[in-house]
Amino acid sequence: MDDETQIADATHLSGRMKPVTPSTPVRSTFEVAPATAGMTPSHETESSDSSVPLEPTQAQGRTTPTPLSPDPAPPMRRGGSIRRAEPTRQTSQHQDTGLHEYGTALSIGQDPNVLTSDRTVPGGSAPTAPSPRMPAARAANNAPAPRTHTVGANAYANGFGIIPPADSDIRAFQQTFAALTENIAQAVVGKPMPIRLCATALMVGGHILLEDNPGTGKTQLARALANSIDTSFKRIQFTPDLLPADVVGVTVYDQKNGHFEFRKGPVFASIVLADEINRASPKTQSALLEVMEEHKVTVDGITYDMPQPFIVIATQNPLEQLGTYKLPEAQMDRFLIRTSIGAPDRRTSIDILRQIDVTDRARNVSAILSGPDILKLRGTAGLVHMDDRILEYIERLVEATRESEKLKAGSSMRGALALARCARIWAASEGRGYVIPDDIKDLAVPVLAHRIIPTAETTFRGETNKHIITDILETVPVPDIAG
């Protein structure tokens, strides 16, 4: 066999040999030369007459010597620049591949400790110890192209598996969400949790019920949220004599044109403030059932769609019951979140008193987002990952409300869906592309508490819906995210 044929056969066996130019001296056998600058490790062919003993490496159960490339590969053009063709980077998870490359480094006289790894061990977020990888000098000159999803130190690695870190859309969502809450905080000072809940409902596309004592800032919060969005806003002051036609609209006869026309009511707006909703009669309250659930209004057999985004922010006073009508359970279930504001702390109260001349704080809030911006942010929630164990945790919580002896009626499936949708927004607002059990715990009370009905005995003992949901959170096992 001549020398050129032997080289061709050796190249075919290795699969990673670089072509030898005619100017390269041809030898009948390969010898391992000392490691020099510019040389790259490569597979070697088997030789029966090697003058230098090779340290064997193991790959796929066979012992194979490891060769050097006799000459650097000719340059190749890639992406408009000249680069050296290099072996494909191995990313196999099998340990034998790492041992093979480790032996390659030893066989050519390189220190294997300079080979670092940028991968993450499944089950942890810290990088692994130095492992057989591309040499540092080559890695610096041959950096991989940017990828949307990478496995790195910021990845979510635990019992749910390796989940990519938050991409640019999630990070943009976090920044926008923070800007929105800070803008609303100009009107409602020292109440970050109610503000976050209202912003979450806006992003989900659900409705909010603000239930608190008079003078706590319920209307200010609703107006500040509406003023932060450059879209249509209407306020309805509910009174006992308010009629359904005053809310949804009415069909009137136009004598000038000689035909009937529909005049839209104040509910036809992107953000509707239903102030003191429990003062209206049940007949008027029922006019909101269809529009809150389906975002549609049907008048005289004709259905009209609501503008998007659409959200109802309702307020009510839980103390005063004279001249009020309790909201039916069917309507309570249509509110995505029920929350209260509460009185500010002492320091915040003093700061508000220093600004005694400011009579309407919500008027100073300007719009920072538009309607299309809200719809785009809603679409970002689809990028948030929810593991099946998180979904099972939500379902167990809802089932616990149905099976509790303290409750006459538990949460419906609508409550489970609401909790899952809010959890995705909650996770994205913190810059995460995945939901964790703490997100569910933070949202369980404002999302589920108003959907349950306690028994008479439970009410007599003074247990509130909030306490019942809190007890359920302590009894339902939390999914293990550590392994």
Summary of the structure (lengths in Angstrom):
residues: 483
radius of gyration: 33.6
end to end distance: 58.3
largest distance: 109.7
contacts: 1399
relative contact order: 0.10
helix: 39%
strand: 16%
